[in-house]
C-alpha cells in the first residue's frame, strides 16, 4: 500500500518549523530548547523515512506511520495530538496484523475440530508376579485424529493392553466401537479403525507437515483431564533432538514445546498452520509447561511400515555401542588427525550385520556420507545438531547403508544391512500375556523388564541386582535366546526345602544348557530319566523325582486355581489382541 505525502520533505519541514509557534501556542510556559527538541523528535517519528526526499513512500519499506502533516498544521494540532494520532494508527495496524494471524489460527483449529476425537479405553495389564492372570481392568481416556484412509492416529500407550476401545467425535454424544489395526510401542503410535459409516460423516483428515523450526508456534488439540470437551493450548517449539520415549523406552527424535500437555492430551495433534507438526505424547514430570510431541518423520516411518507390510515393523539399529572421541589422547592413540572426526566402537551386537563387518575399536567417521562429529552428532538444519542414531532409525528394515570407518590408521567403506534387533531381555510386553511354565510348583519365566517393574517405581534399586544388570547390559548370543529364571516356588511337599529359591537364573536342565523357556519346557516334558535336575545361579541345584513331581504338578495347579501349567505361547494357543482384531475384521467381511 502506498500513501501520498504531498510536498517534498524539506519543504514540509520548513512548513512545520514555521508553524511551530502556532502548534505549541496552547502551552502556557514555552521552553524553546526542550519543546523544540521534543518537536524535532516528533518530526523524525512522523516524516523521516530511510530516503532523503520522496513524493510517495511505500509503507512496506518504512518503519514509521505517516499522515498528512499539512493537515496537521492546518488543524493547528498540538504535539500530544500528533503523537496520539500516530499511536492510534500504529495500534490499528498491529490489530489488523493480529486479527489476520488469529483468523489463520482459528481456521486451523476449526479444521482440527472435524478431525480430533476422544478415545475411551478399557485395559487390563498382565500380572508379571502371577503371570497366569491379569490385573484389575481400568478405564482411561486419550485423544486421536483422522488421517487419510479413514484411520485414526493416536498414541500406543492410549490403547496398550486394551480390551475395549470407543471413540467419540467433537460435538457428538455417540461413542463408536474402534479396533486397533496396528501399534508401535517403540515409537508410541497406534492406528485405529472404525467400521461405522455414520462415524465418518462430516469427518476430515489432517495432513502431515514438516518439522517446525525453533520458536515456531503450535497449537495442541485434545481432551486433557479437567473436563470433557475439547481443549486447545498454544506454545512454541523450544528444542528438537532425540529424546527417551517413556512408553517404549527407546531413543527417537522428539520436539519439545512449552504448551501444556496433560493426561488425556496424548494422541492429539500439534497443529502448525493448517498441518500436523506432531503428536502429543508425554511431558516432563516436575516441570511446568514442558511437553513433547512425536515429529512427522517418526510418524511417517510408522505409517509407511504399516502400509507396506500390513503391520508395524519397527525401527532399525546398527547394533553398536559407541563412545565419543573428544579426548585428545584418545584420538592420538587411534591415529585420528585433527581434521578427522568420528566415534569409537565399544561393543557390537552378535545378531547384527555389523558384527561380521566392523570390529571393536573401529572409528565410525561417516554414515551414508554424513560426517559424524567427535561428540557423535551430525549437522541438522540451520546450525543445529542431532545424534547420528537418528539417521540410522529412519532407515527401513533390510536397507543398506554406507559406513566409513578408520581402522589401524586406514579408512575403509563398508555396506551394512540394517536390521530389527531384539534385546536379550525385552523392554516391554504389551498386548499379550507373559510366558510361564510350572512344574512341581517351580514357576519358570523369561526375564523381562516389566517383571522387574513389579518391584515398584524404584525397581532399578529394589529388584535383584544381578538380574537388573543382565537385563540392561547383556546382549543375546543367538536368535531366540532368553534369560530364563525361577521366579518363585508354590509350596508343596514335593518342593520342600526349595521354597527360598527365587529370582535365580536357570542354567541347565539335566546337564543341557537351555536356550529359552520353550526349550526348558521341552527338556522337562521329554525327560526320560528317573530324576530331573535344574542347575541355577550361585551353583544352586534342584533335584526332583520326575514321576512324583509330575503328579504333584496337577494338584498344585488345582490348589492355586491356575488353569494351565504353561502359557498359551508354549502350546501354540496364544494370539495377540492385534491378531484378534484382524480375525474379527475378516469374519465381519465374510
C-alpha positions as MATLAB code, in Angstrom:
seq = 'XXXXXXXXXXXXXXXXXXXXXXXXXXXXXXXXXXXXXXXXXXXXXXXXXXXXXXXXXXXXXXXXXXXXXXXXXXXXXXXXXXXXXXXXXXXXXXXXXXXXXXXXXXXXXXXXXXXXXXXXXXXXXXXXXXXXXXXXXXXXXXXXXXXXXXXXXXXXXXXXXXXXXXXXXXXXXXXXXXXXXXXXXXXXXXXXXXXXXXXXXXXXXXXXXXXXXXXXXXXXXXXXXXXXXXXXXXXXXXXXXXXXXXXXXXXXXXXXXXXXXXXXXXXXXXXXXXXXXXXXXXXXXXXXXXXXXXXXXXXXXXXXXXXXXXXXXXXXXXXXXXXXXXXXXXXXXXXXXXXXXXXXXXXXXXXXXXXXXXXXXXXXXXXXXXXXXXXXXXXXXXXXXXXXXXXXXXXXXXXXXXXXXXXXXXXXXXXXXXXXXXXXXXXXXXXXXXXXXXXXXXXXXXXXXXXXXXXXXXXXXXXXXXXXXXXXXXXXXXXXXXXXXXXXXXXXXXXXXXXXXXXXXXXXXXXXXXXXXXXXXXXXXXXXXXXXXXXXXXXXXXXXXXXXXXXXXXXXXXXXXXXXXXXXXXXXXXXXXXXXXXXXXXXXXX';
ca = [
       0.000    0.000    0.000;
       1.292    3.464   -0.819;
       0.377    6.800    0.772;
       0.786   10.241   -0.816;
       2.882   12.690    1.225;
       2.438   15.777   -0.988;
       5.350   18.245   -0.946;
       8.981   17.281   -0.549;
      10.285   16.539    2.919;
      12.456   19.674    3.013;
       9.536   21.981    2.223;
       7.409   20.006    4.672;
       9.959   20.572    7.435;
      10.062   24.312    6.706;
       6.272   24.438    6.833;
       6.197   22.674   10.184;
       9.016   24.781   11.653;
       7.336   27.982   10.535;
       4.129   26.794   12.170;
       5.822   25.743   15.410;
       4.623   28.767   17.372;
       1.005   28.068   16.483;
       1.380   24.340   17.143;
       2.679   24.990   20.647;
       0.531   28.053   21.360;
      -1.644   26.060   23.732;
       1.232   25.659   26.215;
       1.264   28.283   28.939;
       5.004   28.079   29.534;
       7.226   27.606   26.489;
      10.775   26.257   26.898;
      12.194   26.701   23.407;
      15.087   24.248   23.705;
      13.109   21.470   25.417;
       9.891   21.625   23.449;
      11.627   22.195   20.143;
      13.718   19.125   20.828;
      10.522   17.197   21.559;
       9.002   18.587   18.407;
      12.132   17.604   16.456;
      11.851   14.050   17.764;
       8.187   14.014   16.753;
       9.130   15.119   13.270;
      11.611   12.297   12.956;
       8.996    9.869   14.139;
       6.443   11.131   11.674;
       8.182   12.086    8.468;
      11.722   10.723    8.296;
      11.919    7.574    6.147;
      15.121    5.862    5.045;
      15.332    8.020    1.896;
      16.098   11.755    1.841;
      13.366   13.055   -0.442;
      10.237   11.330   -1.658;
       6.924   12.330   -3.059;
       5.378    8.963   -2.278;
       6.609    6.364    0.220;
       5.717    2.711    0.282;
       4.721    1.701    3.816;
       6.131   -1.746    3.116;
       9.678   -0.368    3.156;
       9.324    2.026    6.096;
       9.333    1.501    9.815;
       7.135    4.533   10.574;
       3.487    5.524   10.270;
       2.664    8.647    8.219;
      -0.213   11.071    7.922;
      -0.681   14.358    6.139;
       1.447   16.901    8.030;
      -0.103   19.776    6.105;
      -3.456   18.718    7.517;
      -1.936   18.620   10.994;
      -0.601   22.159   10.590;
      -3.857   23.433    9.122;
      -5.755   21.951   12.064;
      -3.317   23.570   14.495;
      -2.700   20.199   16.263;
      -0.659   20.036   19.439;
       2.339   17.715   19.860;
       0.300   15.442   22.107;
      -2.413   15.233   19.474;
       0.096   14.425   16.733;
       1.678   11.672   18.827;
      -1.789   10.411   19.735;
      -2.706   10.106   16.068;
       0.488    8.192   15.347;
      -0.111    5.871   18.309;
      -3.696    5.142   17.266;
      -2.615    4.378   13.720;
       0.085    2.037   14.977;
      -2.428    0.249   17.189;
      -4.853   -0.186   14.276;
      -2.081   -1.599   12.119;
      -0.972   -4.044   14.826;
      -4.588   -5.077   15.413;
      -5.035   -5.759   11.707;
      -1.936   -7.983   11.712;
      -3.038   -9.773   14.888;
      -6.523  -10.352   13.525;
      -5.043  -11.854   10.402;
      -2.879  -14.285   12.415;
      -5.749  -15.091   14.766;
      -8.019  -15.813   11.838;
      -5.464  -18.277   10.448;
      -5.089  -19.922   13.878;
      -8.836  -20.238   14.278;
      -9.090  -21.691   10.772;
      -6.548  -24.366   11.695;
      -8.344  -25.133   14.940;
     -11.696  -25.247   13.148;
     -10.149  -27.786   10.782;
      -8.956  -29.845   13.752;
     -12.425  -29.903   15.324;
     -13.639  -32.057   12.432;
     -10.757  -34.469   12.881;
      -9.811  -34.790   16.572;
     -11.626  -37.491   18.561;
     -11.753  -38.558   22.185;
     -10.736  -42.164   22.870;
     -12.161  -44.249   25.717;
     -10.098  -47.332   26.587;
     -10.733  -50.258   28.898;
      -7.486  -52.108   29.542;
      -6.154  -54.906   31.695;
      -2.412  -55.300   32.182;
      -0.749  -58.648   32.940;
       0.354  -59.515   36.454;
       4.008  -60.456   35.959;
       4.287  -61.734   39.522;
       1.420  -64.177   38.808;
       1.752  -64.485   35.013;
      -1.323  -66.694   34.534;
      -3.692  -63.828   35.390;
      -4.361  -60.145   34.650;
      -4.610  -57.187   36.973;
      -7.924  -55.404   37.529;
      -9.235  -53.589   34.488;
      -9.038  -49.804   34.345;
     -10.581  -47.080   32.243;
      -8.532  -44.287   30.631;
      -9.088  -41.597   28.009;
      -6.915  -40.103   25.322;
      -7.054  -38.235   22.043;
      -6.572  -39.053   18.372;
      -7.105  -37.550   14.936;
      -8.142  -38.689   11.489;
      -5.511  -39.392    8.826;
      -6.043  -40.349    5.147;
      -7.642  -43.733    4.550;
     -10.371  -43.416    7.204;
      -7.986  -44.225   10.030;
      -7.334  -42.644   13.419;
      -3.806  -41.978   14.664;
      -3.148  -41.954   18.411;
      -0.521  -42.980   20.970;
       0.298  -46.603   21.647;
       0.065  -46.064   25.398;
      -3.542  -44.878   24.969;
      -4.601  -48.340   23.751;
      -1.899  -50.576   25.289;
      -3.273  -53.827   26.757;
      -6.746  -52.699   25.687;
      -9.765  -54.989   25.874;
     -12.336  -52.479   24.579;
     -11.947  -49.168   22.708;
     -14.551  -46.480   21.926;
     -14.161  -43.148   20.106;
     -16.299  -40.010   20.121;
     -16.036  -37.121   17.705;
     -16.353  -33.450   18.647;
     -19.918  -32.274   19.176;
     -21.403  -35.769   19.172;
     -22.860  -37.640   22.162;
     -22.398  -41.029   20.482;
     -19.448  -43.356   21.086;
     -18.375  -45.751   18.347;
     -16.552  -49.072   18.620;
     -12.957  -48.978   17.374;
     -10.392  -51.676   16.649;
      -6.616  -51.450   16.939;
      -5.201  -52.074   13.471;
      -1.511  -51.534   14.228;
       0.541  -50.433   17.208;
       4.194  -49.470   17.550;
       5.193  -49.334   21.183;
       8.756  -48.178   20.462;
       7.534  -45.007   18.745;
       4.363  -44.783   20.906;
       1.978  -44.673   17.929;
      -1.120  -46.669   17.027;
      -3.713  -46.766   14.251;
      -7.405  -47.347   14.950;
     -10.195  -48.212   12.530;
     -13.931  -47.558   12.947;
     -16.295  -49.611   10.811;
     -19.390  -47.438   11.358;
     -20.200  -45.302    8.285;
     -22.160  -42.911   10.484;
     -18.992  -42.024   12.401;
     -17.210  -40.823    9.255;
     -19.942  -38.394    8.217;
     -18.531  -34.858    8.397;
     -15.063  -36.024    9.421;
     -11.983  -34.654    7.635;
      -8.415  -35.906    7.746;
      -5.430  -33.800    8.724;
      -2.312  -33.587    6.571;
       1.177  -34.117    7.939;
       3.525  -31.139    7.672;
       7.240  -30.732    8.378;
       9.497  -30.418   11.402;
       8.906  -26.931   12.815;
      11.774  -24.545   13.434;
      12.659  -23.179   16.842;
      10.184  -20.606   18.217;
       7.510  -21.519   15.666;
       4.034  -21.515   17.188;
       1.989  -24.728   17.514;
      -1.482  -25.453   18.909;
      -2.077  -28.731   20.761;
      -5.645  -30.001   20.378;
      -7.057  -32.807   22.518;
      -9.100  -33.885   25.511;
      -6.926  -33.439   28.630;
      -8.051  -34.117   32.171;
     -10.104  -31.469   33.930;
     -13.094  -31.513   31.568;
     -14.963  -33.450   28.920;
     -14.840  -31.028   25.993;
     -12.069  -30.385   23.530;
      -9.146  -28.229   24.639;
      -6.647  -26.088   22.704;
      -3.332  -24.945   24.164;
      -0.714  -22.890   22.352;
       3.040  -22.799   22.639;
       6.271  -22.527   20.694;
       8.943  -25.029   19.721;
      11.785  -24.990   22.235;
      14.013  -27.862   21.120;
      14.333  -30.646   18.522;
      16.500  -33.636   19.436;
      16.419  -37.392   20.181;
      14.580  -37.996   23.452;
      13.776  -41.001   25.609;
      10.271  -42.235   24.786;
       8.911  -43.260   28.192;
       6.380  -45.798   26.910;
       8.683  -47.710   24.580;
      11.976  -46.943   26.389;
      13.589  -46.024   23.066;
      15.602  -43.034   21.893;
      13.934  -41.304   18.936;
      13.574  -37.750   17.687;
      11.082  -35.610   19.617;
      10.055  -31.949   19.670;
       9.932  -30.062   22.962;
       7.272  -27.350   23.242;
       6.169  -25.032   26.036;
       2.461  -25.817   25.631;
       0.831  -27.775   28.442;
       0.447  -31.485   27.664;
      -1.575  -33.262   30.354;
      -3.022  -36.775   30.733;
      -5.732  -37.081   28.090;
      -3.845  -34.905   25.583;
      -1.915  -37.985   24.482;
      -2.532  -38.785   20.822;
      -3.846  -35.337   19.919;
      -2.303  -33.353   17.050;
       0.008  -30.381   17.380;
      -1.151  -28.022   14.617;
       1.182  -25.640   12.806;
      -0.592  -23.563   10.171;
      -3.076  -25.984    8.650;
      -0.969  -29.147    9.007;
       0.153  -31.519   11.738;
       3.601  -30.852   13.181;
       3.484  -33.793   15.583;
       1.532  -35.954   18.040;
       1.429  -35.048   21.748;
       2.688  -37.942   23.855;
       4.473  -37.047   27.103;
       5.600  -34.277   29.421;
       8.498  -33.690   31.777;
       7.494  -34.605   35.316;
       8.305  -31.993   37.928;
       8.480  -29.176   35.350;
       5.823  -26.751   34.193;
       4.755  -26.407   30.553;
       7.397  -28.715   29.103;
       5.738  -31.132   26.732;
       6.892  -33.351   23.886;
       5.399  -34.224   20.515;
       6.342  -37.006   18.103;
       7.666  -35.370   14.903;
       6.447  -36.057   11.379;
       9.467  -38.181   10.234;
       8.792  -40.707   13.013;
       5.058  -40.681   12.214;
       5.686  -41.261    8.504;
       8.138  -44.075    9.234;
       5.500  -45.811   11.345;
       2.648  -45.330    8.848;
       4.788  -46.336    5.835;
       5.799  -49.577    7.542;
       2.179  -50.430    8.314;
       1.086  -49.684    4.727;
       3.905  -51.696    3.132;
       3.873  -54.715    5.467;
       0.342  -54.674    6.875;
       1.720  -54.366   10.408;
       4.179  -52.398   12.474;
       7.761  -53.330   11.562;
       9.878  -51.305   13.975;
      12.987  -49.139   13.895;
      16.375  -50.383   12.746;
      19.674  -50.344   14.552;
      23.339  -50.794   13.658;
      23.749  -52.799   16.842;
      26.673  -50.690   18.051;
      27.627  -49.210   21.381;
      29.849  -46.201   20.714;
      31.972  -43.742   22.672;
      32.752  -40.108   21.893;
      36.320  -39.204   20.879;
      36.573  -35.711   22.329;
      39.690  -36.517   24.353;
      42.916  -35.593   22.521;
      44.948  -38.501   23.924;
      42.253  -40.965   22.867;
      42.218  -39.522   19.355;
      46.002  -39.674   19.080;
      46.006  -43.301   20.228;
      43.765  -44.313   17.325;
      45.627  -42.237   14.741;
      42.932  -39.600   14.243;
      44.308  -36.481   12.572;
      42.955  -33.081   13.643;
      40.575  -32.905   10.670;
      39.248  -36.457   11.225;
      36.155  -36.838   13.405;
      34.079  -39.817   14.493;
      33.067  -42.140   17.345;
      34.742  -45.221   18.808;
      33.056  -48.644   18.619;
      32.963  -50.309   22.059;
      30.537  -53.197   21.602;
      28.772  -54.917   18.667;
      25.533  -56.892   18.889;
      26.269  -60.500   17.755;
      22.928  -60.624   15.897;
      23.641  -57.519   13.815;
      25.062  -57.467   10.292;
      27.776  -55.150   11.609;
      29.125  -57.972   13.814;
      30.592  -59.666   10.738;
      31.987  -56.447    9.253;
      33.036  -53.993   11.950;
      35.478  -54.562   14.793;
      35.897  -53.272   18.311;
      37.993  -50.065   18.355;
      36.909  -49.065   14.833;
      36.261  -45.341   14.416;
      32.951  -44.577   12.644;
      33.682  -41.497   10.514;
      30.501  -41.102    8.464;
      27.091  -42.683    7.916;
      25.709  -42.581    4.361;
      28.167  -39.819    3.514;
      27.212  -37.630    6.500;
      30.282  -36.822    8.654;
      29.990  -37.693   12.344;
      31.490  -35.270   14.863;
      33.608  -36.350   17.827;
      30.577  -35.973   20.103;
      28.509  -38.350   17.939;
      26.348  -35.676   16.298;
      25.674  -34.755   12.667;
      24.567  -31.489   11.087;
      20.813  -30.893   11.200;
      19.018  -27.986    9.529;
      20.287  -24.468   10.231;
      23.173  -24.615   12.720;
      21.519  -27.410   14.703;
      22.998  -30.801   15.504;
      21.493  -34.168   16.280;
      22.931  -37.586   17.212;
      23.678  -39.798   14.211;
      21.398  -42.504   15.679;
      18.515  -40.537   14.163;
      19.839  -41.226   10.646;
      20.003  -44.928   11.475;
      16.498  -45.080   12.973;
      14.915  -43.575    9.855;
      16.170  -46.433    7.669;
      13.822  -49.220    6.586;
      14.438  -52.837    7.679;
      16.958  -54.686    5.497;
      18.016  -51.416    3.855;
      21.751  -50.993    3.237;
      23.857  -48.069    4.410;
      27.424  -46.961    3.708;
      29.634  -46.650    6.765;
      33.085  -45.068    6.525;
      35.490  -46.425    9.131;
      39.013  -45.658   10.353;
      40.803  -48.916   11.209;
      44.503  -49.139   12.055;
      45.106  -45.691   10.569;
      43.423  -46.511    7.230;
      39.965  -45.531    6.031;
      37.521  -48.173    4.775;
      33.942  -48.018    3.494;
      31.527  -50.853    4.195;
      27.958  -51.590    3.134;
      25.980  -52.750    6.164;
      22.412  -54.057    6.194;
      20.265  -52.587    8.938;
      18.012  -54.996   10.822;
      15.443  -55.072   13.599;
      17.324  -56.226   16.684;
      15.642  -57.637   19.773;
      17.320  -57.302   23.177;
      18.098  -60.326   25.329;
      15.673  -59.034   27.967;
      12.523  -57.451   26.429;
      11.892  -53.856   27.468;
       8.103  -54.149   27.226;
       5.478  -56.859   26.769;
       2.265  -55.075   25.795;
      -0.852  -56.661   24.288;
      -0.013  -60.227   25.261;
       0.166  -62.421   28.347;
       3.571  -63.236   29.804;
       5.108  -66.642   29.194;
       5.385  -69.096   32.091;
       5.887  -72.776   32.809;
       5.057  -74.515   36.099;
       6.474  -77.885   37.137;
       6.205  -79.262   40.665;
       5.376  -75.786   41.937;
       8.501  -74.244   40.389;
       7.480  -71.204   38.314;
       9.773  -70.534   35.348;
       9.543  -67.350   33.268;
      11.728  -65.481   30.770;
      13.243  -62.385   32.384;
      11.633  -59.143   31.174;
      11.868  -55.553   32.333;
       8.117  -55.480   33.139;
       8.793  -58.297   35.628;
      11.456  -56.140   37.295;
       8.992  -53.227   37.302;
       6.822  -55.246   39.695;
       9.344  -54.259   42.362;
       7.990  -50.689   42.242;
       8.910  -47.332   40.758;
      12.438  -47.610   42.152;
      12.843  -51.057   40.575;
      16.423  -50.364   39.499;
      17.485  -50.274   43.155;
      14.946  -52.672   44.689;
      14.970  -55.536   42.144;
      17.634  -58.294   42.307;
      20.889  -56.566   41.343;
      22.258  -59.442   39.260;
      19.087  -59.729   37.165;
      18.858  -55.966   36.740;
      22.412  -55.700   35.430;
      21.860  -58.554   32.968;
      18.606  -57.014   31.782;
      20.265  -53.706   30.988;
      23.676  -54.784   29.707;
      23.812  -58.336   28.339;
      23.422  -58.976   24.601;
      21.937  -62.107   23.006;
      24.435  -64.563   21.513;
      21.952  -66.111   19.084;
      18.437  -65.548   17.792;
      15.604  -66.628   20.065;
      17.747  -66.657   23.198;
      16.042  -65.852   26.502;
      17.274  -65.462   30.053;
      15.060  -67.925   31.973;
      14.624  -67.562   35.736;
      12.964  -69.446   38.569;
      10.704  -66.637   39.781;
       9.047  -68.340   42.781;
       8.085  -71.660   44.349;
       4.451  -72.607   45.060;
       4.801  -74.580   48.285;
       4.127  -78.320   48.368;
       5.666  -81.441   49.890;
       7.466  -82.135   46.610;
       9.477  -78.902   46.760;
      10.002  -78.524   50.500;
      13.441  -77.094   51.148;
      13.469  -75.169   47.860;
      10.930  -72.546   48.963;
      13.523  -69.795   49.278;
      14.820  -70.231   45.753;
      13.557  -67.219   43.836;
      14.783  -64.891   41.083;
      17.606  -67.246   40.112;
      18.658  -67.834   36.514;
      18.250  -71.394   35.232;
      21.446  -72.504   33.503;
      20.917  -76.204   32.700;
      18.283  -78.966   32.739;
      19.782  -82.435   33.165;
      23.148  -81.066   32.041;
      21.812  -79.390   28.873;
      22.219  -75.611   28.591;
      18.848  -74.026   27.924;
      18.240  -71.508   25.136;
      14.817  -70.176   26.111;
      11.694  -71.056   28.075;
      10.268  -73.207   25.303;
      13.491  -75.231   25.238;
      13.292  -75.710   29.020;
       9.672  -76.837   28.695;
      10.619  -79.403   26.048;
      13.521  -80.768   28.112;
      11.250  -81.232   31.134;
       8.290  -82.696   29.250;
      10.517  -85.142   27.342;
      12.560  -86.217   30.345;
      13.252  -89.972   30.306;
      15.401  -90.266   33.436;
      14.211  -91.005   36.965;
      15.364  -87.695   38.387;
      15.165  -84.198   36.968;
      17.971  -81.755   37.778;
      17.983  -77.957   37.439;
      21.263  -76.028   37.713;
      20.679  -72.455   38.870;
      22.610  -69.260   39.642;
      25.003  -69.311   42.608;
      25.631  -73.010   41.855;
      22.274  -73.914   43.407;
      20.818  -77.288   42.414;
      17.227  -78.555   42.402;
      16.605  -82.325   42.017;
      13.125  -83.868   41.742;
      11.774  -87.336   41.158;
      10.210  -86.882   37.756;
       7.147  -89.151   38.102;
       6.251  -87.925   41.594;
       6.771  -84.298   40.540;
       4.500  -84.710   37.551;
       1.655  -85.990   39.717;
       2.199  -83.180   42.228;
       2.030  -80.543   39.482;
      -1.678  -81.140   38.767;
      -2.523  -80.940   42.499;
      -0.607  -77.687   42.903;
      -2.332  -76.118   39.877;
      -5.755  -77.053   41.253;
      -4.924  -75.728   44.730;
      -3.813  -72.339   43.353;
      -6.619  -72.164   40.757;
      -4.177  -71.974   37.878;
      -5.864  -73.004   34.594;
      -2.780  -74.404   32.854;
       0.777  -75.468   33.609;
       2.079  -73.402   30.700;
       1.192  -70.188   28.888;
      -0.578  -70.206   25.555;
       2.515  -69.328   23.516;
       4.261  -72.513   24.648;
       1.451  -74.741   23.375;
       0.616  -72.540   20.369;
      -2.710  -71.222   21.669;
      -1.912  -67.580   22.461;
      -2.745  -64.864   19.939;
      -2.327  -61.128   20.397;
      -5.063  -58.512   20.545;
      -3.964  -57.197   17.137;
      -4.371  -60.663   15.585;
      -7.782  -60.986   17.231;
      -8.838  -57.650   15.710;
      -7.604  -58.769   12.290;
      -9.556  -62.035   12.533;
     -12.658  -60.138   13.687;
     -12.410  -57.934   10.611;
     -12.075  -60.967    8.322;
     -15.086  -62.636    9.952;
     -17.142  -59.442    9.555;
     -16.319  -59.241    5.837;
     -17.055  -62.907    5.161;
];
